[in-house]
Amino acid sequence: MADSLLVYPNYAVVYNTSIASIPNNCTDLSISIADPNVVQYVDSLFAFKSVSDTGSSYAVITYLSLTDTIYFINTNIDELSDCVIRTTSSGLYSDFTIWNKGIVPDICDSVIIMAGHNITLDTSSIIRSIYIEAGGILNMPDASSILQWVNLMMEIENCIVNGNLDISGGSLFVNGRLKLIVEVLSY
């Protein structure tokens, strides 16, 4: 078996229009694992640990009277690394030369727009997930362009914006979670 993978979760509660973070060491937080032969929770690290290279399981997270579920699907990590594609420079999304693999991202790909790169979506694209690093920019100025990500293997896919996402035209379809990392400025 490969080295165990550790996952350090962040917990939050959404109530009405408020979002509150829950510390991992909160005594009102309880975690139960469906199949501990696949994944375990390590209390001392506040982390989930993969104990099998294959298989799936889920954890039920309870905070006070609120409950949620996290699903784990274990696979060979080398298979997943083939589906990560990063920008190497600024440019048009459809230009294969700006991507580290020399191809335009496709349905399997998890896209990373690197810091300092300004990418303009000039086509429609279906991808697995996207992460815009701090200092990275994705512009969507063309009304005919569509960016969407799909639900592969019943996973919740992510769009994480730590940089800039400028949608002045086009459409963004979210099939999963959209996380905007906001910097609060004080004057």
Secondary structure as GFF3:
##gff-version 3
##sequence-region A 1 187
A	DSSP	beta_strand	6	7	.	.	.	ID=ss1
A	DSSP	beta_strand	11	15	.	.	.	ID=ss2
A	DSSP	beta_strand	18	22	.	.	.	ID=ss3
A	DSSP	beta_strand	29	33	.	.	.	ID=ss4
A	DSSP	beta_strand	39	42	.	.	.	ID=ss5
A	DSSP	beta_strand	47	50	.	.	.	ID=ss6
A	DSSP	beta_strand	55	63	.	.	.	ID=ss7
A	DSSP	beta_strand	66	74	.	.	.	ID=ss8
A	DSSP	alpha_helix	77	81	.	.	.	ID=ss9
A	DSSP	beta_strand	84	86	.	.	.	ID=ss10
A	DSSP	beta_strand	91	92	.	.	.	ID=ss11
A	DSSP	three_ten_helix	96	98	.	.	.	ID=ss12
A	DSSP	beta_strand	110	113	.	.	.	ID=ss13
A	DSSP	beta_strand	118	120	.	.	.	ID=ss14
A	DSSP	beta_strand	125	127	.	.	.	ID=ss15
A	DSSP	beta_strand	129	132	.	.	.	ID=ss16
A	DSSP	beta_strand	137	140	.	.	.	ID=ss17
A	DSSP	beta_strand	146	149	.	.	.	ID=ss18
A	DSSP	three_ten_helix	152	154	.	.	.	ID=ss19
A	DSSP	beta_strand	157	161	.	.	.	ID=ss20
A	DSSP	beta_strand	164	167	.	.	.	ID=ss21
A	DSSP	beta_strand	171	173	.	.	.	ID=ss22
A	DSSP	beta_strand	176	180	.	.	.	ID=ss23
###
